[in-house]
Every structure is written in structure tokens, then in C-alpha cells.
Amino acid sequence: MTKSNSDIWVTTTKFWHMEKQSKTTKGINKVCKHNIRAIHDTLDVIGGKWKIPIISCLSFYPMRYSELLREVEGISGKMLSRELRELEMNQLISREVLSTQPITVQYQLTEYGETLKPLTLTIADWGLNHRKQIIG
């Protein structure tokens, strides 16, 4: 059985489209992997139960340790200290020792940490919408 020119053209066109689609899929996979890697990096820095609430509190104004302990409901003092240390290490917050009597420590978002404000607002909005969706 011999193939006509039109059969060869159709076969070639199909192959070309499959190859093009494969390259496009590879491109999408590359972008997807890049995004997933970035998400993992982000979650390594701000993931967990307490970091977003701490960042959210500090996005309004600087706070002392005791204020944060009161505002972030359910966090223990030990956990707050650990989370603040990690946030400071990642340059998202700064720690300032005030020369008051007794000495107090104040935390605030750094300029870099301020870039997370839109993210915390988006997460809060999503949470409110999700609550409405589920509870009604």
C-alpha cells in the first residue's frame, strides 16, 4: 500500500503539531517546576502556624514581645521567641532593645518584611471568603 502526498502531508502535520505540543508542555512543566520551587522557598520562610499571624500583627505597627504574646492567640512564649528569631534571621523583622526601665524589646517589619503585607491581606480575604463558602 502506498501513501499519497496528501497522506504524507497529514502525517507530517500531525507529527509537527505533536512535537510543538510536546515542546509547549515541556515549557509549561518548566514554569510549573519553577513556581513550585519558589512556593517551597516561600513556605520555608513564612510557613507554619504562627509566622503569618505574627507578620500580620506587625504590619499594623511595631509591637513589644508581650503585646505579640497577647495578640497572637494560642502561641506559647517559647514558640513566639523561636518564630521571632527565625523571622529576624530571614530579615523580615527587626528587633530593637529600648532603653526603658525595665528594658523592653520592640519588633517591627523591615522594609523587606513590608513586602509581605499584600500577601497577608490576600490570605485574610481568602480566609473570610472560605469561611462564608463553607459555613454559609
MIDOSE-1310 file (N, C-alpha, C; in nm, 2 decimals, decimal comma, always signed):
residues 136
mtks	+0,08/-0,12/+0,00/+0,00/+0,00/+0,00/+0,09/+0,12/+0,00; +0,06/+0,21/-0,09/+0,14/+0,33/-0,10/+0,06/+0,45/-0,04; +0,13/+0,55/+0,01/+0,07/+0,67/+0,06/+0,07/+0,78/-0,04; -0,04/+0,85/-0,05/-0,04/+0,96/-0,14/+0,03/+1,08/-0,07
nsdi	+0,05/+1,19/-0,15/+0,12/+1,31/-0,10/+0,03/+1,37/+0,01; -0,10/+1,36/+0,00/-0,18/+1,43/+0,10/-0,18/+1,35/+0,23; -0,16/+1,21/+0,22/-0,15/+1,13/+0,34/-0,01/+1,17/+0,41; +0,09/+1,18/+0,33/+0,22/+1,22/+0,39/+0,21/+1,35/+0,45
wvtt	+0,15/+1,45/+0,39/+0,14/+1,58/+0,44/+0,06/+1,58/+0,57; -0,05/+1,51/+0,58/-0,13/+1,50/+0,70/-0,05/+1,44/+0,81; +0,02/+1,33/+0,78/+0,11/+1,26/+0,88/+0,22/+1,36/+0,93; +0,28/+1,43/+0,84/+0,39/+1,52/+0,88/+0,33/+1,64/+0,96
tkfw	+0,21/+1,69/+0,92/+0,15/+1,79/+1,00/+0,11/+1,75/+1,14; +0,06/+1,63/+1,15/+0,02/+1,57/+1,28/+0,15/+1,56/+1,37; +0,26/+1,51/+1,31/+0,38/+1,49/+1,38/+0,43/+1,63/+1,43; +0,43/+1,73/+1,34/+0,48/+1,86/+1,37/+0,40/+1,92/+1,49
hmek	+0,26/+1,90/+1,49/+0,18/+1,95/+1,60/+0,21/+1,88/+1,73; +0,23/+1,75/+1,72/+0,26/+1,67/+1,84/+0,39/+1,72/+1,90; +0,49/+1,74/+1,81/+0,62/+1,79/+1,86/+0,61/+1,93/+1,92; +0,53/+2,02/+1,85/+0,51/+2,15/+1,90/+0,44/+2,15/+2,04
qskt	+0,34/+2,06/+2,05/+0,26/+2,05/+2,18/+0,36/+2,00/+2,29; +0,44/+1,90/+2,25/+0,54/+1,85/+2,35/+0,63/+1,95/+2,40; +0,68/+2,04/+2,31/+0,77/+2,15/+2,35/+0,69/+2,25/+2,44; +0,57/+2,28/+2,41/+0,49/+2,37/+2,49/+0,47/+2,31/+2,63
tkgi	+0,43/+2,18/+2,63/+0,41/+2,11/+2,76/+0,54/+2,11/+2,84; +0,65/+2,09/+2,78/+0,78/+2,10/+2,85/+0,80/+2,24/+2,90; +0,77/+2,34/+2,83/+0,78/+2,48/+2,87/+0,69/+2,50/+2,99; +0,57/+2,45/+2,99/+0,47/+2,47/+3,10/+0,53/+2,40/+3,22
nkvc	+0,58/+2,27/+3,20/+0,63/+2,20/+3,31/+0,75/+2,27/+3,37; +0,83/+2,34/+3,29/+0,94/+2,41/+3,34/+0,90/+2,53/+3,43; +0,79/+2,60/+3,38/+0,74/+2,71/+3,45/+0,67/+2,66/+3,58; +0,60/+2,55/+3,57/+0,54/+2,49/+3,69/+0,64/+2,45/+3,80
khni	+0,75/+2,39/+3,75/+0,85/+2,35/+3,85/+0,92/+2,47/+3,91; +0,94/+2,57/+3,83/+1,00/+2,70/+3,88/+0,91/+2,76/+3,99; +0,78/+2,76/+3,96/+0,68/+2,82/+4,05/+0,67/+2,74/+4,18; +0,67/+2,61/+4,17/+0,66/+2,52/+4,28/+0,79/+2,54/+4,37
raih	+0,90/+2,55/+4,31/+1,03/+2,57/+4,38/+1,02/+2,70/+4,46; +0,97/+2,81/+4,40/+0,95/+2,94/+4,46/+0,85/+2,93/+4,58; +0,75/+2,85/+4,56/+0,65/+2,84/+4,67/+0,71/+2,76/+4,78; +0,79/+2,66/+4,76/+0,86/+2,59/+4,86/+0,95/+2,68/+4,94
dtld	+1,02/+2,76/+4,87/+1,12/+2,86/+4,93/+1,04/+2,96/+5,02; +0,93/+3,00/+4,97/+0,84/+3,10/+5,05/+0,79/+3,03/+5,17; +0,74/+2,91/+5,16/+0,68/+2,84/+5,28/+0,79/+2,80/+5,38; +0,92/+2,78/+5,33/+1,03/+2,75/+5,42/+1,05/+2,87/+5,51
vigg	+1,02/+2,99/+5,46/+1,05/+3,12/+5,54/+0,93/+3,16/+5,62; +0,81/+3,15/+5,56/+0,69/+3,20/+5,63/+0,59/+3,09/+5,66; +0,62/+2,97/+5,64/+0,53/+2,86/+5,67/+0,51/+2,83/+5,81; +0,42/+2,75/+5,84/+0,39/+2,71/+5,98/+0,27/+2,78/+6,03
kwki	+0,23/+2,76/+6,16/+0,11/+2,81/+6,21/+0,12/+2,95/+6,26; +0,24/+3,00/+6,29/+0,25/+3,13/+6,37/+0,31/+3,24/+6,29; +0,39/+3,22/+6,19/+0,46/+3,33/+6,12/+0,37/+3,43/+6,05; +0,27/+3,38/+5,98/+0,18/+3,48/+5,91/+0,10/+3,56/+6,01
piis	+0,05/+3,50/+6,12/-0,02/+3,59/+6,22/+0,07/+3,69/+6,28; +0,20/+3,65/+6,31/+0,30/+3,75/+6,37/+0,32/+3,86/+6,27; +0,35/+3,82/+6,14/+0,37/+3,93/+6,04/+0,25/+4,02/+6,02; +0,13/+3,96/+6,03/+0,01/+4,03/+6,01/+0,00/+4,14/+6,13
clsf	+0,02/+4,09/+6,25/+0,02/+4,19/+6,36/+0,12/+4,30/+6,35; +0,24/+4,27/+6,31/+0,34/+4,37/+6,29/+0,32/+4,46/+6,17; +0,23/+4,42/+6,08/+0,21/+4,50/+5,96/+0,13/+4,63/+6,00; +0,07/+4,63/+6,12/-0,01/+4,75/+6,16/+0,08/+4,85/+6,23
ypmr	+0,16/+4,80/+6,32/+0,26/+4,89/+6,39/+0,36/+4,80/+6,47; +0,47/+4,86/+6,51/+0,57/+4,79/+6,59/+0,50/+4,74/+6,73; +0,55/+4,63/+6,77/+0,49/+4,57/+6,90/+0,60/+4,52/+6,99; +0,57/+4,53/+7,12/+0,66/+4,46/+7,21/+0,63/+4,31/+7,22
ysel	+0,72/+4,24/+7,27/+0,71/+4,09/+7,29/+0,58/+4,06/+7,36; +0,55/+4,12/+7,47/+0,43/+4,09/+7,55/+0,30/+4,12/+7,47; +0,30/+4,23/+7,39/+0,19/+4,26/+7,31/+0,16/+4,15/+7,20; +0,27/+4,10/+7,14/+0,26/+4,00/+7,04/+0,21/+3,87/+7,11
lrev	+0,26/+3,84/+7,23/+0,21/+3,72/+7,30/+0,06/+3,73/+7,33; +0,01/+3,85/+7,35/-0,13/+3,87/+7,38/-0,21/+3,86/+7,25; -0,16/+3,92/+7,14/-0,24/+3,93/+7,02/-0,24/+3,80/+6,94; -0,13/+3,73/+6,94/-0,13/+3,60/+6,86/-0,18/+3,49/+6,95
egis	-0,31/+3,47/+6,94/-0,39/+3,38/+7,02/-0,34/+3,24/+7,02; -0,30/+3,18/+7,13/-0,27/+3,04/+7,14/-0,12/+3,01/+7,13; -0,04/+3,11/+7,10/+0,11/+3,08/+7,09/+0,17/+3,09/+7,23; +0,27/+3,00/+7,25/+0,34/+3,00/+7,38/+0,46/+3,10/+7,37
gkml	+0,51/+3,14/+7,48/+0,62/+3,23/+7,49/+0,74/+3,17/+7,42; +0,77/+3,04/+7,44/+0,88/+2,97/+7,38/+0,87/+2,97/+7,23; +0,75/+2,94/+7,18/+0,73/+2,94/+7,03/+0,74/+3,08/+6,97; +0,68/+3,18/+7,04/+0,69/+3,31/+6,99/+0,84/+3,36/+6,98
srel	+0,92/+3,32/+7,08/+1,06/+3,36/+7,08/+1,13/+3,29/+6,96; +1,10/+3,16/+6,93/+1,16/+3,09/+6,82/+1,12/+3,15/+6,69; +0,99/+3,18/+6,67/+0,94/+3,23/+6,55/+1,00/+3,37/+6,52; +1,01/+3,46/+6,62/+1,06/+3,59/+6,61/+1,21/+3,58/+6,57
rele	+1,28/+3,49/+6,63/+1,42/+3,47/+6,59/+1,44/+3,43/+6,45; +1,35/+3,34/+6,40/+1,36/+3,30/+6,26/+1,32/+3,41/+6,16; +1,22/+3,48/+6,20/+1,18/+3,60/+6,11/+1,29/+3,70/+6,11; +1,36/+3,72/+6,22/+1,47/+3,82/+6,22/+1,58/+3,77/+6,14
mnql	+1,61/+3,64/+6,15/+1,72/+3,58/+6,07/+1,70/+3,59/+5,92; +1,57/+3,58/+5,88/+1,53/+3,60/+5,74/+1,51/+3,74/+5,70; +1,54/+3,84/+5,79/+1,54/+3,98/+5,76/+1,40/+4,03/+5,73; +1,30/+3,97/+5,79/+1,16/+4,01/+5,77/+1,12/+4,11/+5,89
isre	+1,18/+4,09/+6,00/+1,15/+4,18/+6,12/+1,28/+4,23/+6,18; +1,27/+4,34/+6,25/+1,39/+4,39/+6,32/+1,35/+4,39/+6,47; +1,45/+4,37/+6,55/+1,44/+4,37/+6,69/+1,51/+4,49/+6,75; +1,45/+4,57/+6,83/+1,51/+4,69/+6,89/+1,49/+4,68/+7,04
vlst	+1,61/+4,69/+7,11/+1,60/+4,69/+7,25/+1,59/+4,84/+7,30; +1,48/+4,87/+7,37/+1,46/+5,01/+7,41/+1,52/+5,03/+7,55; +1,58/+5,15/+7,57/+1,64/+5,17/+7,70/+1,54/+5,24/+7,79; +1,45/+5,15/+7,83/+1,34/+5,19/+7,93/+1,37/+5,11/+8,05
qpit	+1,30/+5,15/+8,16/+1,31/+5,08/+8,28/+1,18/+5,01/+8,31; +1,16/+4,88/+8,31/+1,26/+4,78/+8,27/+1,28/+4,78/+8,12; +1,39/+4,72/+8,08/+1,43/+4,72/+7,94/+1,32/+4,64/+7,86; +1,28/+4,70/+7,75/+1,17/+4,63/+7,67/+1,23/+4,61/+7,53
vqyq	+1,17/+4,52/+7,46/+1,22/+4,48/+7,32/+1,10/+4,51/+7,23; +1,12/+4,57/+7,12/+1,02/+4,60/+7,03/+1,05/+4,54/+6,89; +0,95/+4,49/+6,83/+0,97/+4,42/+6,70/+0,89/+4,50/+6,59; +0,94/+4,51/+6,47/+0,87/+4,57/+6,36/+0,91/+4,51/+6,23
ltey	+0,83/+4,52/+6,13/+0,86/+4,47/+6,00/+0,98/+4,55/+5,94; +1,07/+4,49/+5,87/+1,17/+4,56/+5,80/+1,11/+4,60/+5,66; +1,18/+4,68/+5,59/+1,13/+4,72/+5,46/+1,10/+4,60/+5,37; +1,19/+4,50/+5,38/+1,17/+4,37/+5,31/+1,05/+4,30/+5,36
getl	+1,03/+4,30/+5,49/+0,91/+4,23/+5,55/+0,78/+4,30/+5,51; +0,79/+4,43/+5,49/+0,67/+4,51/+5,44/+0,62/+4,45/+5,31; +0,70/+4,39/+5,23/+0,66/+4,34/+5,10/+0,56/+4,22/+5,12; +0,55/+4,17/+5,24/+0,45/+4,06/+5,27/+0,31/+4,11/+5,31
kplt	+0,30/+4,24/+5,33/+0,17/+4,30/+5,37/+0,06/+4,26/+5,27; +0,08/+4,28/+5,14/-0,03/+4,24/+5,05/-0,06/+4,09/+5,05; +0,04/+4,01/+5,08/+0,01/+3,86/+5,09/-0,07/+3,83/+5,22; -0,05/+3,90/+5,33/-0,13/+3,87/+5,45/-0,27/+3,92/+5,43
ltia	-0,29/+4,03/+5,36/-0,42/+4,08/+5,33/-0,50/+3,98/+5,24; -0,43/+3,93/+5,14/-0,49/+3,84/+5,05/-0,53/+3,71/+5,12; -0,44/+3,66/+5,20/-0,47/+3,54/+5,28/-0,59/+3,56/+5,37; -0,60/+3,68/+5,44/-0,71/+3,71/+5,52/-0,84/+3,72/+5,44
dwgl	-0,84/+3,78/+5,33/-0,96/+3,79/+5,24/-1,00/+3,65/+5,20; -0,91/+3,57/+5,16/-0,94/+3,43/+5,12/-1,00/+3,36/+5,23; -0,94/+3,37/+5,35/-1,00/+3,30/+5,47/-1,14/+3,34/+5,50; -1,17/+3,47/+5,49/-1,31/+3,52/+5,51/-1,40/+3,46/+5,41
nhrk	-1,36/+3,46/+5,28/-1,44/+3,41/+5,17/-1,46/+3,26/+5,19; -1,36/+3,19/+5,23/-1,37/+3,05/+5,25/-1,46/+3,01/+5,36; -1,46/+3,09/+5,47/-1,55/+3,07/+5,58/-1,69/+3,09/+5,54; -1,72/+3,19/+5,46/-1,85/+3,21/+5,40/-1,90/+3,09/+5,31
qiig	-1,81/+3,05/+5,23/-1,83/+2,94/+5,14/-1,87/+2,81/+5,22; -1,79/+2,78/+5,32/-1,81/+2,65/+5,39/-1,93/+2,66/+5,49; -1,93/+2,77/+5,57/-2,03/+2,78/+5,68/-2,16/+2,84/+5,62; -2,15/+2,93/+5,53/-2,27/+2,99/+5,47/-2,30/+3,12/+5,51
